[in-house]
Amino acid sequence: MKPLSFALSFVSLLPFLCLLLVLPARAALPVPPPPRIEARAWLLIDAASGLPLAERNPDAKVEPASLTKLMTAYIAFSAIQEGRLALNQELSVSEKAWKAEGSRMFLDPKRPATVEDLLKGVIVQSGNDACIALAEGIAGSEESFVAVMNQMAKKLGMTHTHFMNVTGLPHPQHTTTARDLSRLAGALIRDFPDFYKYYAMKSFAYNGISQPNRNRLLFMDPSVDGVKTGHTESAGYCLIASAKREQRRLLSVVLGAGSDGARAMESQKLLNYGFQFFETVKLYPANQAVSSLRIYKGKGGEVKAGFLSDFHVTVPRGMSKNIQAQLVTQQPLLAPVRRGQQLGTLRLSVDGQPVGDYPLLALENVPVAGILGRGWDNILLMFK
């Protein structure tokens, strides 16, 4: 996040400092460099704070292969949540879906499939036929569904992603990045917790054919509960993995590994590294004021500023007691102010090393004051 060109305001951060005082004092572990990862690009992030803990080429354009299917499922989950689709709804299987190349769940064109079975086929079996059947059932055609995928990518902040199909089959314009894929996986886990359970399924049988989940970490690490593998000859072996240990979740993205076994082992190394050497603390709950800021020409002289969702930060293990905060605000601050409007930046560091800049938001609406209030504040501003 780029620092904002605001003037520095030395606003009291007493609630913040009091919180730090009660954090347990522990000896800090030295943080070694990340393990050597044999892949073209990789990224490790903490799901709660969104902070990257280790990375290599996270913004390099790559082929997503079957990791594309995370977006296919995300849009299907959205349609169910919005009531436009139902898990027990049956969708017909077109000839295009039936003849889909690559991995399949072996749909029968003479037999409709339920949305839930198609989702399991997409998630567990990585079925290209299931992806196409879902896309056609939701949007009428794969092409129309792809347009929705690209719109959703923009909405989720996947600024370097462009989809050309629902399956991940190679196409020169079908590209993404490790960072964008981490945003997608994080959004899927956050937005659809009731559906995320499908990603932990170790196998699924359809049409008399049982296939195992290709995510080897589901069988190797009990803390891993998703998310998706991908592979083509040009993309190499890819894996987005998520693990939850003691209420803390990490996401690893490994792209372009040399083999099925390698993508699992490299992902495991990243997850172990993140859990061992970093910790995540909640500094502020949602809607708790970090500070109250002076506001001019508004009803009331102050506006509460904080975060609209729980605010977490990830630091080297044992270093949470050394977090330092600096509040940067825009002065003078004028009404009207709407809830969610950015009022400044909370700049965090640990022992002088920057951690990140975080937008500080208005927690309430502040309408414009009456003519007398505005007039008085105009006089005050003349001397400020």
C-alpha positions as CSV (number, residue, x, y, z in Angstrom):
1,M,0.0,0.0,0.0
2,K,1.6,3.3,-1.0
3,P,2.0,5.9,1.7
4,L,-0.5,8.8,1.4
5,S,0.8,12.3,1.0
6,F,-1.0,13.5,4.1
7,A,0.3,15.8,6.8
8,L,1.5,14.1,10.0
9,S,-0.9,14.5,13.0
10,F,0.3,13.5,16.5
11,V,-3.0,12.1,17.6
12,S,-3.1,10.1,20.9
13,L,-3.0,6.4,20.3
14,L,-3.6,5.5,23.9
15,P,-6.1,2.6,23.2
16,F,-3.6,1.1,20.7
17,L,-0.7,1.5,23.1
18,C,-2.6,-0.1,26.0
19,L,-3.4,-3.0,23.8
20,L,0.2,-3.6,23.1
21,L,1.1,-3.5,26.8
22,V,-1.0,-6.6,27.5
23,L,0.4,-8.7,24.7
24,P,2.6,-11.5,26.1
25,A,6.3,-10.8,26.3
26,R,8.2,-13.6,24.6
27,A,11.7,-13.9,23.2
28,A,11.7,-13.1,19.6
29,L,12.8,-15.9,17.2
30,P,15.3,-15.0,14.6
31,V,13.6,-15.2,11.2
32,P,15.7,-17.0,8.7
33,P,15.3,-16.4,4.9
34,P,12.5,-18.5,3.3
35,P,13.4,-22.0,2.3
36,R,14.6,-22.7,-1.2
37,I,11.5,-23.3,-3.4
38,E,11.9,-25.0,-6.7
39,A,9.2,-23.3,-8.7
40,R,8.8,-20.5,-11.2
41,A,6.8,-18.3,-8.8
42,W,5.5,-18.6,-5.3
43,L,3.9,-16.7,-2.5
44,L,3.0,-17.2,1.2
45,I,0.5,-15.0,2.9
46,D,-1.3,-14.8,6.2
47,A,-5.0,-15.1,5.4
48,A,-6.2,-12.7,8.3
49,S,-3.7,-9.9,7.7
50,G,-3.1,-10.4,4.0
51,L,0.6,-9.8,4.6
52,P,3.1,-11.7,2.4
53,L,5.6,-13.7,4.4
54,A,7.7,-15.0,1.6
55,E,7.6,-14.5,-2.2
56,R,9.4,-14.9,-5.5
57,N,8.0,-13.5,-8.7
58,P,4.6,-12.9,-7.2
59,D,3.5,-10.5,-10.0
60,A,5.0,-12.4,-12.9
61,K,2.4,-13.4,-15.5
62,V,1.9,-17.2,-15.6
63,E,-0.6,-19.7,-16.8
64,P,-3.0,-20.7,-14.1
65,A,-3.9,-24.1,-15.5
66,S,-6.7,-25.7,-13.4
67,L,-6.3,-23.1,-10.7
68,T,-8.7,-21.2,-13.0
69,K,-11.4,-23.4,-11.6
70,L,-11.3,-21.5,-8.3
71,M,-13.0,-18.6,-10.2
72,T,-15.4,-21.0,-11.9
73,A,-16.5,-22.3,-8.5
74,Y,-16.5,-18.8,-6.9
75,I,-19.1,-17.6,-9.4
76,A,-21.2,-20.7,-8.9
77,F,-21.1,-20.2,-5.2
78,S,-22.2,-16.6,-5.7
79,A,-25.1,-17.7,-7.8
80,I,-26.2,-20.2,-5.1
81,Q,-25.8,-17.6,-2.4
82,E,-27.9,-15.1,-4.4
83,G,-30.7,-17.7,-5.0
84,R,-30.1,-17.9,-8.8
85,L,-28.9,-21.5,-8.5
86,A,-29.6,-24.4,-6.1
87,L,-27.4,-27.3,-5.0
88,N,-30.1,-29.9,-5.9
89,Q,-30.9,-28.2,-9.2
90,E,-30.2,-30.4,-12.3
91,L,-28.3,-29.1,-15.3
92,S,-28.2,-30.7,-18.7
93,V,-24.9,-31.9,-20.1
94,S,-24.2,-30.5,-23.6
95,E,-22.1,-32.2,-26.2
96,K,-19.4,-29.6,-25.7
97,A,-19.2,-30.4,-22.0
98,W,-19.3,-34.2,-22.6
99,K,-16.5,-34.0,-25.2
100,A,-14.3,-31.7,-23.1
101,E,-10.6,-32.5,-23.3
102,G,-8.4,-33.0,-20.3
103,S,-9.4,-34.1,-16.8
104,R,-13.0,-35.1,-16.5
105,M,-15.7,-36.3,-14.1
106,F,-17.2,-38.5,-16.9
107,L,-20.5,-36.8,-17.3
108,D,-23.2,-38.6,-19.2
109,P,-24.9,-36.4,-21.9
110,K,-28.1,-38.5,-21.5
111,R,-28.3,-37.8,-17.8
112,P,-28.5,-34.3,-16.1
113,A,-26.2,-33.7,-13.2
114,T,-27.0,-31.8,-10.0
115,V,-25.2,-28.6,-9.2
116,E,-23.7,-30.1,-6.1
117,D,-22.2,-33.1,-8.1
118,L,-20.9,-30.7,-10.7
119,L,-19.2,-28.6,-8.0
120,K,-17.6,-31.7,-6.5
121,G,-16.5,-32.7,-10.0
122,V,-14.9,-29.3,-10.5
123,I,-13.2,-29.2,-7.0
124,V,-12.2,-32.8,-6.3
125,Q,-11.8,-34.3,-9.8
126,S,-10.9,-31.1,-11.6
127,G,-13.3,-32.0,-14.3
128,N,-13.3,-29.8,-17.4
129,D,-16.6,-31.3,-18.4
130,A,-18.1,-30.2,-15.1
131,C,-16.8,-26.6,-15.5
132,I,-18.4,-26.3,-18.9
133,A,-21.7,-27.7,-17.7
134,L,-21.8,-25.3,-14.8
135,A,-20.9,-22.3,-17.0
136,E,-23.6,-23.2,-19.5
137,G,-26.2,-23.7,-16.8
138,I,-25.4,-20.4,-15.2
139,A,-24.6,-18.1,-18.1
140,G,-26.0,-19.9,-21.2
141,S,-22.5,-20.4,-22.7
142,E,-18.9,-20.7,-21.7
143,E,-18.1,-17.4,-23.5
144,S,-20.7,-15.5,-21.4
145,F,-19.5,-17.1,-18.2
146,V,-15.9,-16.1,-19.0
147,A,-17.1,-12.5,-19.3
148,V,-18.5,-12.8,-15.8
149,M,-15.2,-14.3,-14.6
150,N,-13.2,-11.3,-15.8
151,Q,-15.7,-8.9,-14.2
152,M,-15.3,-10.7,-10.9
153,A,-11.5,-10.7,-11.2
154,K,-11.6,-6.9,-11.4
155,K,-14.0,-6.7,-8.4
156,L,-11.6,-8.9,-6.3
157,G,-8.6,-6.8,-7.2
158,M,-7.0,-9.3,-9.5
159,T,-5.5,-6.6,-11.6
160,H,-3.1,-8.8,-13.6
161,T,-5.6,-11.6,-14.5
162,H,-7.4,-12.4,-17.7
163,F,-9.5,-15.5,-18.4
164,M,-10.2,-17.0,-21.8
165,N,-12.0,-20.2,-20.6
166,V,-13.5,-21.9,-17.5
167,T,-11.1,-24.8,-17.4
168,G,-7.6,-23.4,-17.5
169,L,-6.6,-25.1,-20.8
170,P,-3.7,-23.2,-22.3
171,H,-4.3,-19.9,-24.2
172,P,-1.8,-17.1,-24.8
173,Q,-4.1,-14.6,-23.2
174,H,-5.2,-16.8,-20.3
175,T,-2.9,-15.5,-17.6
176,T,-2.7,-14.5,-14.0
177,T,-0.1,-14.0,-11.1
178,A,0.6,-15.7,-7.8
179,R,-0.6,-12.6,-6.0
180,D,-3.9,-12.5,-7.9
181,L,-4.4,-16.2,-7.2
182,S,-3.9,-15.6,-3.5
183,R,-6.5,-12.9,-3.6
184,L,-9.0,-15.3,-5.3
185,A,-8.3,-18.2,-2.9
186,G,-8.6,-15.9,0.1
187,A,-11.9,-14.4,-1.1
188,L,-13.3,-17.9,-1.7
189,I,-12.5,-19.0,1.8
190,R,-13.7,-15.8,3.4
191,D,-16.9,-15.4,1.3
192,F,-18.1,-19.0,1.2
193,P,-17.2,-20.8,4.4
194,D,-20.1,-23.2,4.0
195,F,-18.9,-24.3,0.5
196,Y,-15.2,-24.3,1.3
197,K,-15.6,-27.7,2.9
198,Y,-15.7,-29.3,-0.5
199,Y,-12.0,-28.5,-1.0
200,A,-11.2,-30.9,1.9
201,M,-12.8,-33.9,0.2
202,K,-10.2,-36.6,-0.5
203,S,-12.2,-38.3,-3.2
204,F,-15.4,-38.2,-5.1
205,A,-17.2,-40.9,-7.2
206,Y,-19.5,-40.2,-10.1
207,N,-20.9,-42.4,-12.8
208,G,-19.3,-45.4,-11.1
209,I,-15.8,-43.8,-11.3
210,S,-14.0,-42.7,-8.1
211,Q,-11.2,-40.3,-8.4
212,P,-8.9,-39.0,-5.6
213,N,-8.3,-35.3,-4.9
214,R,-5.0,-34.4,-6.5
215,N,-4.0,-32.2,-3.6
216,R,-1.5,-34.5,-1.8
217,L,-1.2,-32.3,1.2
218,L,-4.8,-33.3,2.2
219,F,-3.3,-36.8,2.9
220,M,0.0,-35.6,4.4
221,D,-0.9,-32.7,6.7
222,P,-4.1,-32.7,8.8
223,S,-4.0,-28.9,9.1
224,V,-4.4,-28.6,5.3
225,D,-8.1,-28.3,4.2
226,G,-7.7,-27.1,0.6
227,V,-7.5,-25.7,-2.0
228,K,-6.6,-26.7,-5.6
229,T,-4.0,-28.2,-7.9
230,G,-3.3,-27.3,-11.6
231,H,-1.1,-28.8,-14.3
232,T,-0.5,-28.4,-18.0
233,E,2.8,-29.1,-19.8
234,S,3.4,-25.3,-20.3
235,A,2.2,-24.2,-16.8
236,G,4.0,-27.0,-14.9
237,Y,2.7,-28.3,-11.6
238,C,0.8,-25.8,-9.5
239,L,-0.8,-25.8,-6.1
240,I,-2.6,-23.4,-3.9
241,A,-2.7,-24.8,-0.4
242,S,-4.3,-23.6,2.8
243,A,-3.7,-24.7,6.3
244,K,-5.2,-23.7,9.6
245,R,-3.3,-24.2,12.9
246,E,-4.5,-22.8,16.2
247,Q,-7.1,-20.5,14.6
248,R,-4.4,-19.1,12.2
249,R,-4.7,-19.7,8.5
250,L,-1.9,-19.4,5.9
251,L,-2.2,-19.6,2.1
252,S,0.7,-20.8,-0.1
253,V,0.8,-20.5,-3.9
254,V,3.3,-22.5,-5.8
255,L,3.4,-22.2,-9.6
256,G,5.5,-24.1,-12.1
257,A,7.0,-26.9,-9.9
258,G,8.7,-29.8,-11.7
259,S,6.4,-32.6,-10.5
260,D,3.2,-33.6,-8.6
261,G,5.3,-34.5,-5.6
262,A,7.4,-31.4,-5.8
263,R,4.5,-29.0,-5.7
264,A,3.2,-30.7,-2.5
265,M,6.6,-30.7,-0.8
266,E,7.4,-27.1,-1.8
267,S,4.0,-26.0,-0.5
268,Q,4.6,-27.8,2.8
269,K,7.9,-26.1,3.3
270,L,6.3,-22.7,2.8
271,L,3.5,-23.4,5.2
272,N,5.8,-24.8,7.9
273,Y,8.1,-21.8,7.6
274,G,5.2,-19.3,8.0
275,F,3.7,-21.1,11.0
276,Q,7.1,-21.5,12.8
277,F,8.6,-18.0,12.4
278,F,5.6,-15.6,12.3
279,E,2.6,-14.8,14.4
280,T,-0.6,-12.8,13.7
281,V,-2.3,-10.6,16.3
282,K,-5.6,-8.8,16.2
283,L,-4.9,-5.1,17.1
284,Y,-8.4,-3.8,16.7
285,P,-11.8,-5.4,16.4
286,A,-14.2,-4.1,13.8
287,N,-15.8,-0.7,14.4
288,Q,-13.6,0.1,17.4
289,A,-12.2,3.7,17.3
290,V,-8.5,3.9,16.9
291,S,-8.8,7.7,17.3
292,S,-11.2,10.5,17.2
293,L,-10.3,13.2,14.7
294,R,-11.2,16.9,14.7
295,I,-13.7,17.7,11.9
296,Y,-14.8,21.1,10.7
297,K,-18.1,22.3,9.4
298,G,-19.8,19.1,10.6
299,K,-22.4,18.3,13.3
300,G,-20.2,17.5,16.2
301,G,-16.6,18.4,16.4
302,E,-15.1,14.9,16.0
303,V,-15.4,11.7,13.9
304,K,-14.4,8.3,15.1
305,A,-11.8,6.5,12.8
306,G,-10.9,2.8,12.8
307,F,-11.5,-0.3,10.7
308,L,-14.7,-1.8,9.4
309,S,-13.5,-5.4,9.9
310,D,-11.2,-7.0,12.4
311,F,-7.7,-5.6,11.9
312,H,-4.8,-8.1,12.1
313,V,-1.1,-7.7,11.6
314,T,1.6,-10.4,11.1
315,V,5.0,-10.0,12.5
316,P,8.0,-12.2,13.3
317,R,7.2,-14.5,16.2
318,G,7.8,-12.8,19.6
319,M,7.9,-9.3,18.1
320,S,4.3,-8.2,18.6
321,K,5.3,-6.3,21.8
322,N,7.5,-4.1,19.6
323,I,4.9,-2.9,17.2
324,Q,4.9,0.9,16.8
325,A,2.1,3.0,15.3
326,Q,2.1,6.4,13.6
327,L,-1.1,8.0,12.6
328,V,-1.0,10.1,9.4
329,T,-4.2,12.2,8.7
330,Q,-5.5,14.8,6.3
331,Q,-5.8,18.2,7.9
332,P,-8.1,20.1,8.0
333,L,-10.8,17.4,7.8
334,L,-14.1,18.9,6.5
335,A,-17.7,17.6,6.6
336,P,-19.5,15.8,5.2
337,V,-17.9,12.5,5.9
338,R,-19.4,9.1,5.1
339,R,-18.9,5.9,6.9
340,G,-16.1,3.9,5.2
341,Q,-14.4,7.1,3.8
342,Q,-10.6,7.0,4.3
343,L,-9.5,9.6,6.8
344,G,-5.9,8.7,7.1
345,T,-3.3,6.0,7.4
346,L,-2.1,3.9,10.3
347,R,1.6,3.3,9.6
348,L,3.0,0.3,11.5
349,S,6.6,-0.7,12.1
350,V,8.5,-3.2,14.3
351,D,11.8,-1.9,15.7
352,G,12.0,0.7,13.0
353,Q,11.3,-1.7,10.2
354,P,8.1,-0.9,8.2
355,V,5.3,-3.4,8.3
356,G,2.8,-1.6,6.2
357,D,0.4,1.3,5.8
358,Y,-3.3,0.7,6.4
359,P,-6.3,2.9,5.5
360,L,-8.0,4.4,8.5
361,L,-11.7,4.7,7.8
362,A,-14.6,6.7,9.2
363,L,-16.8,4.6,11.5
364,E,-19.8,7.0,11.2
365,N,-21.5,9.5,9.0
366,V,-20.9,13.2,9.8
367,P,-23.3,15.5,8.0
368,V,-22.7,19.2,7.3
369,A,-23.5,21.5,10.2
370,G,-26.0,24.3,10.1
371,I,-25.1,27.8,8.9
372,L,-24.0,29.0,12.3
373,G,-21.7,26.0,12.9
374,R,-20.2,26.3,9.4
375,G,-19.7,30.0,9.9
376,W,-17.8,29.6,13.2
377,D,-15.6,26.9,11.7
378,N,-14.8,29.1,8.8
379,I,-13.5,31.7,11.2
380,L,-11.4,29.0,13.0
381,L,-10.0,27.8,9.7
382,M,-8.9,31.3,8.8
383,F,-6.5,31.2,11.8
384,K,-5.4,27.6,11.4
